[in-house]
């Protein structure tokens, strides 16, 4: 259980949440909603104990499992399986059991006998913590999230960003925590894994908060909705499911508008009468009382929600370039003994639109990183054509410097752009005032997405490499980027699970990984988008 009392959260001088109190009890399945930048990620960090509120307190009872948007683990050399098992401290016991198995097999005399005694103690501890049944449970959760045994046997540093995030999600679900805090858990999941996660959360016995722009997930699993109103710095609690919440919220807004209209009409009449009465000295006190009554009428009203602001996005006119600004030949990439893909060839013509498809782990993100020059291929080469100007959007926001401010990141992306123009562009992406002085590392996932897209807007790129650009965006912001994608006249190479993004792109060709097969786009490939 988590109980928040008088909670106040700030981002610089801006108040995100003002004096909110609520609790998450067993069986509470809460959907946390609100526009990008409203404070959803900040709130979950504070509830998880990884952030400090400006005021108020958070009390936790039982174990809390927290999945942040950008999960990080210190030791990237651990096996994926051990990372998941560490949620119940089974990884350490298993590692010691393996070590003693080696000593039993290779040791002699006293060394072997000592190893046998130690192995027996370790196995007892292992069985006490759930043993082989728990290990099988972890493997089942992992497989359901698209992590087969061959992935679990690999060190984390050999996995893609999406695979590492799925490892962290599997770890949190395996932890058997009393309360879960899940920030965009469907990012990087394929369609089958999302369906499995929905079913898992529907039957979860503890409580949880989920932040998700996957409407189907929220509609299916939540029985409460917390709405973060960025304009009023409040948390509105709805003790109902998603559909009823939407109906209730619309009814509340209609009531607020109606009450305000009636009160404003009455106040205007009172003020008008008071103005007439002030002309007579004998009526001055009565006029003042009438004006005060008008003020009280307006002061007692609930605020009407202002419409949420949406970043206005338009990709730039691309810089001039030759007929084929980007080509690659014979690309291959492996991590250790794991071969990702081999002998991939492609040519990106001026204004062409290409989608890269493949199952999770097929190397889609890796291929974009090679094309962007972030990684070096094992074989083959990437050749820039005449006038090439690349714009790369990384799904894990690696193009942003987390230690530099929003403004500094933009100045790095456009060193020749004057400060006024940069601030104007940032303002169109909803970064204004003190927001531009925040380090990029403290931004929410949606804010990082907006900043990364803003750096593309000032780049004049003629080839955009986009890796899951709609992740972490609220519906209104997603529509903006899809509209911008549709009208961009430069070349685009897109990796996405979002069928709407692919539809907006109107692709001409596909590259199917890991084989590197190239084909013309056809509707028969549309069904692969969500699955890939």
Secondary structure, 3 states (H helix, E strand, C coil): CEEEEEEEEEECCEEEEEEEEEEECCCCEEEEECCCCCCHHHHHHHHCCCCCCCEEEEEECCCEEEECCCCCCCCCCCEHHHHHHHHHCHHHHHHHHHHHHHHHHHCCHHHHHHHHHHHHHHHHHHHHCCHHHHHHHHHHHHHHCCCCHHHHCCEHHHCCHHHHHHHHHHHHHHCCCCEEEEECCCCCCCHHHHHHHHHHHHCCCCEEEEECCCHHHHHHHCCEEEEEECCCCEEEEECCCHHHHHHHHHHHHHHHHHHHHHHHHHHHHHHHHHHHHCCCHHHHHHHHHHHHHHHHHHHCCCCCCCCCCCCCCCCCCCCCCCCCCEEEEEEEEEECCEEEEEEEEEEECCCCEEEEECCCCCCHHHHHHHHHCCCCCCEEEEEECCCCCEEEECCCCCCCCCCCEHHHHHHHHCCCCCHHHHHHHHHHCCCCHHHHHCEHHHCCHHHHHHHHHHHHHCCCCCEEEEECCCCCCCHHHHHHHHHHHHHCCCEEEEECCCHHHHHHHCCCEEEECCCCEEEECCHHHHHHHHHC
